[in-house]
Amino acid sequence: VLVICTMTYLRHPDFADRARATKEEVAKIGVTDAPPAYRTEEIGGQKWFEDKTTVPQLQRQQITSVGLRHLLPVGLSGLFLLIMVLGLFAGDGNHLHSWSSIFIQDIVIPLRGGKPLSPQSHLTLLRLSVVGCATFAFLFSALVPLKVPIWMWWAITGAIYNAGAGAVIIGGLYWRRATAAGAWTAMALGSTLAVGAILLDYFWKDMVKALGASGSGDSYVGPVILGIELPQRMWLNPQWHGFIVMCIAASTFYIVSRLTCREPFDMDWLLHRGKWRVAADHTGEAEAEHVPLLDRLIGVDKLFTRRDRWVASIIFWWSMFCVILNGALVLWHYGVGQIWPAVQMENRAWAWFWLIYGLVIPFLFAAFTLVWFGIGGAIDLKDFFRTLGTMKRDAHDDGSVRRPIPVAAAGDAEEATIKTRR
């Protein structure tokens, strides 16, 4: 909503005088000695946004935040900043904990040969890993500038880990012939190629210039390597880079696993299925078989309380209503409306519809959710600390898969020695 308000503030003629200060400030961001390609009043327009050649990327990135600072009054801008900072703390805190835990569990412990860690050593490594992840994130974001749209940047930086991890997680859990050698190869190759793609895109202009490129724009003449003229910019964008790296990592995982697998792994043991199933994990299966079809469609089972059922049902049916409503409007506009133009909705009707559907209703939901989550969160937080003070802790429950391990099959308390993965 704030982004829409900012764009309206920058583009609508009624705010032209007030928006001029914003546009003048944006025009000074990331500029060189070259004369500006656009007049001040043109900044923020659609043509300006779509011009990726002459408009600095920093201007397009910062125009919304600069516009908000000029649009919002002092009190509201401070509250908005407070919300964003608190959201940053909450989001980054979860990300740092998640990625540092993944690093310890998936990289450090396997490199130790699977040797168990004491709880104190595990916590110390996790804390050091959090500091390391934060340091890497800070230095990487400070040293590598963002030159492409944010979703493109997410695609290629996400591929640093996800290129190999996606194949490893899916293959490791659902393929009997997956091996550690295939996983390590996919992870190493995926992260290396992703980082290489980032560096290649970052230094591409300097590289072609060093190889003899001249001119720019329509007058650009690139160097010829093996009969191929190198373009002024990379052939593919980061979205394609990330996709190609993921395909290479997945193929590498499959090939190396096929070559190094000496014996298929017992997936039933890993996933507690068949003779290795744990009876305590399946106590609700008999009741779950009798859950009505509609409840199963929503995702409701016997473990849901009455309040849980109401919440899940409201969310599900509201989502279905939105899908049906939008589908009906599309059919009406492009179907019935094309045959009988007289029944087309006027612009004013569309504006009222989106005002109510896109702003008023979400605002009411947000207000209700704020009160609900505030009260419920306080109650749950109190229960959380009470549970922490009374629960029995199992130091062995640290996320590791221990080998060999005694497992009791359903209905059989005898200990069984598990065949280790090769």
WORA-V702623 format. One record per residue. N is the residue number from 1. SS is DSSP state (H for helix, E for strand, - for the rest). PHI is phi in radians with two decimals (* if undefined). NEAR is the number of other C-alpha atoms within 10 Angstrom. Layout:
n=(N;N)
ss=(SS;SS)
phi=(PHI;PHI)
near=(NEAR;NEAR)
//
This chain:
n=(1;2;3;4;5;6;7;8;9;10;11;12;13;14;15;16;17;18;19;20;21;22;23;24;25;26;27;28;29;30;31;32;33;34;35;36;37;38;39;40;41;42;43;44;45;46;47;48;49;50;51;52;53;54;55;56;57;58;59;60;61;62;63;64;65;66;67;68;69;70;71;72;73;74;75;76;77;78;79;80;81;82;83;84;85;86;87;88;89;90;91;92;93;94;95;96;97;98;99;100;101;102;103;104;105;106;107;108;109;110;111;112;113;114;115;116;117;118;119;120;121;122;123;124;125;126;127;128;129;130;131;132;133;134;135;136;137;138;139;140;141;142;143;144;145;146;147;148;149;150;151;152;153;154;155;156;157;158;159;160;161;162;163;164;165;166;167;168;169;170;171;172;173;174;175;176;177;178;179;180;181;182;183;184;185;186;187;188;189;190;191;192;193;194;195;196;197;198;199;200;201;202;203;204;205;206;207;208;209;210;211;212;213;214;215;216;217;218;219;220;221;222;223;224;225;226;227;228;229;230;231;232;233;234;235;236;237;238;239;240;241;242;243;244;245;246;247;248;249;250;251;252;253;254;255;256;257;258;259;260;261;262;263;264;265;266;267;268;269;270;271;272;273;274;275;276;277;278;279;280;281;282;283;284;285;286;287;288;289;290;291;292;293;294;295;296;297;298;299;300;301;302;303;304;305;306;307;308;309;310;311;312;313;314;315;316;317;318;319;320;321;322;323;324;325;326;327;328;329;330;331;332;333;334;335;336;337;338;339;340;341;342;343;344;345;346;347;348;349;350;351;352;353;354;355;356;357;358;359;360;361;362;363;364;365;366;367;368;369;370;371;372;373;374;375;376;377;378;379;380;381;382;383;384;385;386;387;388;389;390;391;392;393;394;395;396;397;398;399;400;401;402;403;404;405;406;407;408;409;410;411;412;413;414;415;416;417;418;419;420;421;422)
ss=(-;H;H;H;H;H;H;H;H;H;H;-;H;H;H;H;H;H;H;H;H;H;H;H;H;H;-;-;-;-;-;-;-;-;-;-;-;-;-;H;H;H;-;-;-;H;H;H;H;H;-;-;-;-;-;-;H;H;H;H;H;H;H;H;H;H;H;H;H;H;H;-;-;H;H;H;H;H;H;H;H;H;H;H;H;H;H;H;H;H;H;H;H;H;H;H;H;H;H;H;H;H;H;H;H;H;H;H;H;H;H;-;-;-;-;-;-;-;H;H;H;H;H;H;H;H;H;H;H;H;H;H;H;H;H;H;H;H;H;H;H;H;H;-;-;-;-;-;-;H;H;H;H;H;H;H;H;H;H;H;H;H;H;H;H;H;H;H;H;H;H;H;H;H;-;-;-;-;-;H;H;H;H;H;H;H;H;H;H;H;H;H;H;H;H;H;H;H;H;H;H;H;H;H;H;H;H;H;H;H;-;-;-;E;-;-;H;H;H;-;E;-;-;E;E;-;-;E;E;-;-;-;-;-;-;-;-;H;H;H;H;H;H;H;H;H;H;H;H;H;H;H;H;H;H;H;H;H;H;H;-;-;-;-;-;-;H;H;H;H;-;-;-;H;H;H;-;-;H;H;H;H;-;-;H;H;H;H;-;-;-;-;H;H;H;H;H;H;-;-;-;-;-;-;-;H;H;H;H;H;H;H;H;H;H;H;H;H;H;H;H;H;H;H;H;H;H;H;H;H;H;H;H;H;H;H;H;H;H;-;H;H;H;-;-;-;H;H;H;H;H;H;H;H;H;H;H;H;H;H;H;H;H;H;H;H;H;H;H;H;H;H;H;H;H;H;H;H;H;H;H;H;H;H;H;H;H;H;H;H;-;-;-;-;-;-;-;-;-;-;-;-;-;-;-;-;-;-;-;-;-;-;-;-;-;-;-;-;-;-;-;-)
phi=(*;-1.13;-1.14;-1.08;-1.07;-1.16;-1.12;-1.12;-1.06;-1.40;-1.89;-1.31;-1.03;-1.14;-1.93;-1.04;-1.18;-1.22;-1.35;-1.09;-1.09;-1.10;-1.17;-1.15;-1.21;-1.13;-1.10;-1.60;-1.43;1.11;-1.60;-2.01;-1.32;-1.18;-1.13;-1.14;-1.44;-2.26;-1.27;-1.01;-1.21;-1.50;-1.16;1.65;-1.33;-1.10;-1.09;-1.12;-1.15;-1.43;-1.48;-1.63;-1.60;-1.77;-1.54;-1.03;-1.06;-1.07;-1.15;-1.14;-1.27;-1.76;-1.11;-1.20;-1.16;-1.15;-1.11;-1.10;-1.10;-1.41;-1.39;-1.41;-1.20;-1.00;-1.12;-1.19;-1.13;-1.17;-1.11;-1.09;-1.09;-1.08;-1.08;-1.15;-1.16;-1.12;-1.10;-1.10;-1.06;-1.15;-1.17;-1.18;-1.08;-1.12;-1.12;-1.11;-1.13;-1.13;-1.21;-1.18;-1.14;-1.07;-1.07;-1.20;-1.25;-1.70;-2.13;-1.17;-1.12;-1.05;-1.18;-1.43;1.36;1.38;-1.15;-1.17;-1.84;-1.24;-0.95;-1.17;-1.13;-1.11;-1.13;-1.11;-1.12;-1.09;-1.14;-1.12;-1.16;-1.08;-1.09;-1.12;-1.11;-1.13;-1.12;-1.08;-1.07;-1.15;-1.16;-1.12;-1.23;-1.39;-1.66;-1.92;-1.25;-1.53;-1.95;-2.27;-0.97;-1.05;-1.20;-1.16;-1.14;-1.07;-1.08;-1.41;-1.23;-1.12;-1.19;-0.96;-1.81;-1.21;-1.00;-1.55;-1.16;-1.03;-1.16;-1.18;-1.16;-1.17;-1.15;-1.16;-1.65;-2.24;-2.21;-1.21;-1.78;-1.17;-2.25;-1.15;-1.08;-1.12;-1.16;-1.11;-1.13;-1.12;-1.13;-1.14;-1.20;-1.09;-1.17;-1.15;-1.16;-1.15;-1.11;-1.07;-1.13;-1.12;-1.16;-1.12;-1.17;-1.19;-1.76;-1.04;-1.08;-1.15;-1.18;-1.18;-1.18;-1.17;-1.48;1.99;-1.19;-2.50;1.31;-2.69;1.10;-1.21;-1.63;-1.24;-2.22;-1.64;-1.20;-1.85;-2.10;0.94;1.39;-2.01;-1.40;-1.29;-1.30;-1.19;-2.19;-0.98;-1.07;-1.98;-1.52;-1.00;-1.10;-1.20;-1.00;-1.06;-1.13;-1.13;-1.11;-1.12;-1.11;-1.13;-1.12;-1.13;-1.13;-1.11;-1.04;-1.15;-1.13;-1.15;-1.11;-1.10;-1.35;-1.85;-1.35;-1.63;-2.73;-1.01;-1.45;-1.43;-1.18;-1.08;-1.19;-1.10;-1.73;0.98;-2.04;1.05;-1.26;-1.71;-1.13;-1.71;-1.03;-1.14;-1.43;-2.21;-1.17;-1.66;-1.16;-1.13;-1.21;-1.12;-1.15;-1.77;-1.21;-1.02;-1.03;-1.11;-1.15;-1.15;-1.12;-1.31;1.81;-1.60;-2.33;-1.19;-1.39;-1.31;-1.38;-1.06;-1.14;-1.08;-1.12;-1.10;-1.11;-1.08;-1.18;-1.11;-1.10;-1.13;-1.26;-1.15;-1.10;-1.12;-1.08;-1.10;-1.10;-1.12;-1.09;-1.15;-1.10;-1.14;-1.16;-1.12;-1.09;-1.13;-1.25;-1.63;-1.89;-1.08;-1.14;-1.31;-1.40;-2.12;-0.99;-1.13;-1.63;-1.11;-1.28;-1.28;-1.02;-1.13;-1.16;-1.09;-1.08;-1.14;-1.06;-1.25;-1.12;-1.31;-1.28;-1.64;-2.14;-1.14;-1.12;-1.03;-1.13;-1.12;-1.06;-1.13;-1.11;-1.11;-1.13;-1.04;-1.17;-1.10;-1.18;-1.12;-1.22;-1.11;-1.13;-1.13;-1.14;-1.14;-1.13;-1.10;-1.11;-1.08;-1.21;-1.13;-1.13;-1.04;-1.40;-2.07;-1.26;-1.59;-1.69;-1.91;-1.14;-1.41;-1.51;-2.03;1.57;-1.56;-1.74;-1.55;-2.39;-1.30;-2.47;-1.34;-2.21;-1.59;-1.27;-1.04;1.34;-2.40;-1.55;-1.18;-1.39;-2.21;-1.53;-1.59;-1.22;-1.33;-1.37;-1.79)
near=(8;12;12;10;13;22;17;15;21;27;17;11;10;11;12;14;11;13;24;15;15;23;22;14;14;23;19;11;15;11;14;9;5;6;7;13;11;13;10;17;15;15;25;25;13;10;11;15;14;11;12;13;8;11;19;16;19;16;21;19;16;13;22;21;13;17;23;20;18;17;19;14;10;10;9;12;15;13;11;14;13;12;12;12;12;12;12;12;12;11;11;13;13;12;15;20;17;12;16;22;21;14;17;17;18;13;12;14;16;13;11;10;8;14;10;14;16;12;13;9;11;16;13;12;18;21;16;13;20;21;15;14;17;18;12;12;12;11;10;11;11;10;8;11;11;15;15;15;12;10;11;18;18;14;20;26;19;14;28;25;18;22;30;29;23;17;24;26;13;12;20;19;13;12;17;17;22;28;26;18;15;29;25;18;18;31;24;16;20;28;23;15;22;27;15;13;20;19;12;14;20;17;11;17;16;13;15;20;16;11;14;11;20;14;11;10;9;6;8;11;18;19;19;14;9;6;7;9;13;18;16;20;12;14;10;9;16;23;15;14;20;27;16;17;25;28;15;18;30;25;16;22;26;21;14;19;23;14;12;15;18;12;12;13;19;16;18;13;17;14;13;17;14;12;14;19;19;18;13;8;10;11;10;12;11;9;11;15;12;11;15;11;11;10;14;13;10;15;14;20;19;15;11;12;11;9;9;13;17;13;11;16;17;13;12;14;12;12;12;11;12;12;11;12;12;11;12;12;14;13;13;16;17;11;13;15;16;13;12;10;11;10;12;15;14;9;9;8;11;10;13;11;12;12;12;12;13;13;12;12;13;12;13;11;10;12;11;12;12;12;11;11;12;12;12;12;12;11;11;13;12;11;12;11;10;11;11;10;9;8;8;8;8;7;9;13;9;13;8;14;11;13;12;12;13;12;19;18;19;18;10;13;9;11;11;14;12;16;12;12;19;13)
//
